[in-house]
């Protein structure tokens, strides 16, 4: 229920929030986490300085944290399975020469390695998150939705 107790308002807010969070989940996984993972693997294989590797690992961790947060807000029950299926789909598209991911087919081996790391549990999206942080992110997402609505109205 909302503060006013209007279940209709709660429903009309909940669905766009969930959908927007799911879009952000996609953004933080396919469009950010994967490229950060690729960068870190390249830095490790080229034996770049440790501080560079640590910086890249921190960026990767931030993407994982954000993706986990958006998965929770978007009510994605098993985000690791969803991410695994997304990666599998991207790899299949790449095999057919139809990938929408700019990092494929060049980094196919890296994407396969990430897929394997997810299955081994080396890389995992968190399931237990701080409730206060979730509330803060949920409010931020609602603000973003309002801003997108404002922007849309400006464009009409």
Secondary structure, 3 states (H helix, E strand, C coil): CCCCCCHHHHHHHHHHHHHHHHHHHHHHHHHHHHHHHHHHHHHHHCCCCHHHHHHHHHHHHHHHHHHHHHHHHCCCCCHHHHHHHHHHHHHHHHHCCCCCCCCCCCCHHHHHHHHHHHHHCCCCCCCCCCHHHHHHHHHHHHHHHHHHHHHHHHHC
